Amino acid sequence: MKKLLAIVSALFLMGSTASAQDNYKAFEHLSAGIGFGTTGIEIQFATPLSRQFALRTGFSFMPGISKKFNVDFDNSTEDFLRRNDGPGYYEDVDVKGKLHMADWKVLADWYPFRNSTFHLTAGFFVGRSKIVTAKSTSEFLNEDYWGNSGPELGSNLDTYTLVSDDQGVIKADVKINSFKPYIGIGWGRPIPKKDLNVSFDFGVQFWGKPALYTLIDDNDGTEYRKVDRAHITNEQKYCDDIRDGLKTMEKVIAYPVLTVRLSGKIF
């Protein structure tokens, strides 16, 4: 363990100082790095623009992470839960959710102190807007009603229903902005002073207010659209859970980015 700490410390020190004689002409050097962090696995390329500015670009992705859970509709109306001859859905449903994150980034670093690796960063990420997908994995509806029925979120006078597809599956997606501005700080020069260095980044992606999309039937017809929290007027417990979940989700307008990276000089 002590040897491992010594190696990591040595690599970090390689990138922690810069000599006044180092050459930082624009695009004269290029490095490649691989990183790990809250955006997943990252591949990055970087080049200096001057002693105080550098440009970075790269791609990051989160390996597919899925989770299974159960949704309990807890509806006590017997007629509504008829399984054999009515449109009612079952009391509970198994659901599988999956996380999808993949982005291309362009970042600019500013080194305010001449001989320091500390930098301020601004730029953007561009990538997937659909970051979470979920679908029911257990039998959900009477087969006669596949494609035109599902959990009612609104009242009879103001129809607002989650509708299954023609296979009886409810699908939903969480979407954010595909363009995500970024600001942050970090330590490390874009080009290692020797062969390798370790760098760190800490910042925030601003991805906008997340929204839930699914197949909705309302007074305007059936369409894949955003779930409007104000239209969820049903008093059932599962509707309370959906409202509370949407309210919490809509507050998460930014995502923390923490990355540790090992870089090597190409030329």
C-alpha positions as CSV (number, residue, x, y, z in Angstrom):
1,M,0.0,0.0,0.0
2,K,2.8,2.4,0.8
3,K,4.5,1.7,-2.6
4,L,1.2,2.4,-4.3
5,L,0.8,5.7,-2.5
6,A,4.4,6.6,-3.4
7,I,3.8,6.0,-7.1
8,V,0.6,8.1,-7.1
9,S,2.3,10.9,-5.3
10,A,5.2,10.8,-7.7
11,L,2.9,11.0,-10.7
12,F,1.0,13.9,-9.3
13,L,4.2,15.8,-8.6
14,M,5.2,15.3,-12.2
15,G,2.3,17.6,-13.2
16,S,2.4,19.9,-10.2
17,T,5.2,22.3,-11.2
18,A,6.1,24.0,-14.5
19,S,9.4,25.4,-15.4
20,A,9.7,28.9,-16.8
21,Q,11.7,27.4,-19.7
22,D,8.8,25.0,-20.8
23,N,7.4,25.6,-24.3
24,Y,3.7,26.3,-24.4
25,K,3.2,27.3,-28.0
26,A,-0.4,26.8,-29.3
27,F,-1.1,23.3,-30.5
28,E,2.6,22.3,-30.4
29,H,1.9,19.4,-28.0
30,L,-0.8,16.9,-27.5
31,S,-1.7,14.5,-24.7
32,A,-4.1,11.7,-24.2
33,G,-5.7,10.6,-21.0
34,I,-8.1,8.2,-19.4
35,G,-10.2,9.2,-16.4
36,F,-12.8,7.9,-14.0
37,G,-15.4,9.8,-12.1
38,T,-19.0,10.8,-11.7
39,T,-19.5,11.0,-15.5
40,G,-18.2,7.4,-15.9
41,I,-15.2,6.5,-18.0
42,E,-13.5,9.3,-19.9
43,I,-11.1,9.5,-22.8
44,Q,-9.6,13.0,-23.2
45,F,-7.2,14.8,-25.6
46,A,-5.6,18.1,-24.5
47,T,-3.3,20.8,-26.0
48,P,-1.8,24.0,-24.7
49,L,-2.8,27.4,-26.2
50,S,-0.3,29.4,-24.2
51,R,1.3,29.1,-20.8
52,Q,-2.0,30.3,-19.2
53,F,-4.6,28.6,-21.4
54,A,-5.3,25.1,-22.6
55,L,-7.9,23.3,-24.6
56,R,-9.4,19.9,-23.9
57,T,-11.9,17.7,-25.6
58,G,-13.0,14.1,-25.1
59,F,-15.8,11.6,-24.6
60,S,-17.3,10.1,-21.4
61,F,-19.8,7.4,-20.8
62,M,-21.4,5.6,-17.9
63,P,-21.5,1.8,-18.3
64,G,-25.1,0.7,-18.2
65,I,-26.5,0.6,-14.7
66,S,-29.9,-1.0,-14.1
67,K,-32.1,-1.4,-11.1
68,K,-35.3,-3.4,-10.6
69,F,-38.1,-2.2,-8.2
70,N,-41.8,-2.6,-7.6
71,V,-44.6,-0.1,-7.9
72,D,-47.6,-0.6,-5.7
73,F,-50.8,1.1,-6.9
74,D,-52.7,0.3,-3.8
75,N,-56.1,0.8,-5.4
76,S,-59.0,-0.4,-3.2
77,T,-61.8,0.0,-5.8
78,E,-62.7,-3.6,-6.6
79,D,-64.3,-2.9,-10.0
80,F,-61.3,-0.9,-11.1
81,L,-59.0,-3.9,-10.4
82,R,-61.0,-6.5,-12.4
83,R,-58.5,-8.6,-14.2
84,N,-60.6,-10.8,-16.4
85,D,-63.2,-8.6,-18.0
86,G,-62.4,-5.0,-17.2
87,P,-59.8,-2.3,-17.9
88,G,-58.3,-2.2,-14.4
89,Y,-54.6,-2.8,-13.9
90,Y,-52.9,-5.0,-11.4
91,E,-52.2,-3.8,-7.9
92,D,-48.4,-3.9,-8.2
93,V,-46.0,-4.0,-11.1
94,D,-42.3,-4.9,-11.5
95,V,-40.3,-2.1,-13.1
96,K,-36.7,-2.1,-14.5
97,G,-34.9,1.3,-14.7
98,K,-31.6,1.9,-16.6
99,L,-29.2,4.8,-16.4
100,H,-27.7,6.2,-19.7
101,M,-25.0,8.8,-19.7
102,A,-22.8,9.7,-22.6
103,D,-21.3,13.1,-23.5
104,W,-18.8,14.8,-25.8
105,K,-17.0,17.7,-24.1
106,V,-15.1,20.9,-25.0
107,L,-13.4,22.7,-22.2
108,A,-11.0,25.6,-21.8
109,D,-8.6,25.9,-18.9
110,W,-7.1,29.1,-17.5
111,Y,-4.0,28.9,-15.3
112,P,-4.0,32.2,-13.3
113,F,-0.7,31.4,-11.6
114,R,2.3,31.1,-13.9
115,N,4.0,28.1,-12.2
116,S,1.0,26.4,-10.7
117,T,-1.2,23.6,-12.1
118,F,-4.3,25.0,-10.5
119,H,-6.8,26.1,-13.2
120,L,-10.3,27.4,-13.7
121,T,-12.4,25.7,-16.4
122,A,-15.4,26.6,-18.5
123,G,-17.0,24.8,-21.4
124,F,-19.8,22.5,-22.3
125,F,-20.9,18.9,-22.6
126,V,-23.1,17.7,-25.4
127,G,-24.8,14.3,-25.3
128,R,-27.8,12.2,-24.5
129,S,-30.9,14.0,-23.3
130,K,-32.6,10.7,-22.3
131,I,-30.6,9.7,-19.2
132,V,-33.0,7.2,-17.5
133,T,-35.3,4.7,-19.2
134,A,-37.8,2.6,-17.3
135,K,-40.4,0.0,-18.3
136,S,-42.7,-2.5,-16.6
137,T,-41.5,-6.1,-16.7
138,S,-44.4,-8.0,-15.2
139,E,-48.0,-8.4,-16.6
140,F,-49.7,-5.1,-16.1
141,L,-53.1,-5.0,-17.8
142,N,-55.9,-7.2,-19.1
143,E,-54.6,-8.1,-22.6
144,D,-57.8,-6.7,-24.2
145,Y,-56.8,-3.2,-23.1
146,W,-53.1,-3.2,-24.1
147,G,-52.3,0.0,-26.0
148,N,-55.3,2.0,-24.7
149,S,-55.4,1.8,-20.9
150,G,-53.2,2.2,-17.8
151,P,-53.0,4.1,-14.5
152,E,-55.3,7.1,-14.3
153,L,-53.5,10.2,-13.0
154,G,-56.4,12.6,-13.7
155,S,-60.1,12.7,-13.0
156,N,-62.8,11.4,-15.2
157,L,-63.6,15.0,-16.3
158,D,-59.9,15.8,-17.0
159,T,-58.6,12.6,-18.4
160,Y,-54.9,12.0,-17.8
161,T,-53.8,8.4,-18.1
162,L,-50.5,6.6,-18.5
163,V,-51.1,4.3,-21.5
164,S,-49.3,1.0,-22.2
165,D,-47.9,0.1,-25.6
166,D,-49.5,-2.6,-27.7
167,Q,-47.6,-5.2,-25.7
168,G,-49.1,-4.1,-22.4
169,V,-45.8,-2.4,-21.3
170,I,-45.6,1.0,-19.6
171,K,-42.4,2.9,-20.6
172,A,-41.1,6.2,-19.3
173,D,-38.0,8.3,-19.8
174,V,-36.2,11.0,-17.8
175,K,-34.9,13.7,-20.1
176,I,-32.5,16.7,-19.5
177,N,-31.0,19.2,-21.9
178,S,-28.6,17.7,-24.4
179,F,-26.4,20.8,-24.2
180,K,-24.9,21.2,-20.7
181,P,-22.7,24.2,-19.8
182,Y,-19.8,23.5,-17.4
183,I,-17.7,25.4,-14.9
184,G,-15.2,24.1,-12.5
185,I,-11.7,24.0,-11.0
186,G,-8.8,21.6,-11.3
187,W,-5.2,20.7,-10.8
188,G,-2.9,19.4,-13.6
189,R,-1.3,20.7,-16.8
190,P,-2.6,19.5,-20.2
191,I,0.8,18.2,-21.2
192,P,2.8,16.1,-18.7
193,K,6.2,17.6,-17.9
194,K,7.6,14.1,-18.3
195,D,5.8,11.0,-19.7
196,L,2.8,10.8,-17.3
197,N,0.8,12.9,-14.8
198,V,-2.3,12.8,-12.7
199,S,-4.9,15.5,-12.9
200,F,-8.1,16.3,-11.1
201,D,-11.3,18.1,-12.0
202,F,-14.2,19.2,-9.9
203,G,-17.1,21.2,-11.3
204,V,-20.8,21.3,-12.2
205,Q,-22.8,20.5,-15.4
206,F,-25.9,22.6,-15.7
207,W,-28.4,20.2,-17.4
208,G,-31.7,22.0,-16.9
209,K,-34.8,20.8,-15.2
210,P,-35.3,17.1,-15.6
211,A,-38.7,16.0,-17.0
212,L,-40.5,12.7,-17.2
213,Y,-41.9,11.5,-20.6
214,T,-44.2,8.7,-21.4
215,L,-47.3,7.8,-23.4
216,I,-50.1,10.0,-22.1
217,D,-53.8,10.0,-22.9
218,D,-55.7,13.2,-22.2
219,N,-58.5,15.3,-23.7
220,D,-56.2,16.0,-26.7
221,G,-55.6,12.4,-27.5
222,T,-52.8,9.9,-26.9
223,E,-49.2,11.0,-27.4
224,Y,-45.6,10.5,-26.0
225,R,-45.2,13.7,-24.0
226,K,-43.9,15.3,-20.8
227,V,-45.8,14.4,-17.6
228,D,-47.3,17.6,-16.2
229,R,-47.3,17.5,-12.4
230,A,-50.2,20.0,-12.3
231,H,-52.4,17.5,-14.2
232,I,-52.0,14.7,-11.7
233,T,-55.2,15.2,-9.8
234,N,-56.1,11.7,-8.8
235,E,-56.0,11.2,-5.0
236,Q,-54.6,7.7,-5.0
237,K,-51.4,7.1,-3.1
238,Y,-49.4,6.2,-6.2
239,C,-50.3,9.6,-7.7
240,D,-49.0,11.2,-4.5
241,D,-45.8,9.3,-5.0
242,I,-45.5,10.4,-8.6
243,R,-46.1,14.0,-7.7
244,D,-43.5,13.9,-4.9
245,G,-41.0,12.2,-7.2
246,L,-41.5,14.8,-9.9
247,K,-41.2,17.7,-7.5
248,T,-37.9,16.3,-6.2
249,M,-36.5,15.5,-9.6
250,E,-37.3,18.9,-11.0
251,K,-35.0,20.5,-8.4
252,V,-31.9,18.6,-9.7
253,I,-30.9,21.1,-12.3
254,A,-27.1,20.5,-12.0
255,Y,-24.9,17.5,-11.8
256,P,-21.5,17.3,-9.9
257,V,-18.5,16.3,-12.0
258,L,-15.5,14.8,-10.2
259,T,-12.8,13.2,-12.3
260,V,-9.3,11.7,-11.7
261,R,-7.3,11.3,-14.8
262,L,-4.0,9.8,-15.9
263,S,-2.5,11.5,-19.0
264,G,0.5,10.8,-21.2
265,K,2.3,12.9,-23.8
266,I,1.8,12.0,-27.4
267,F,4.1,14.7,-28.8
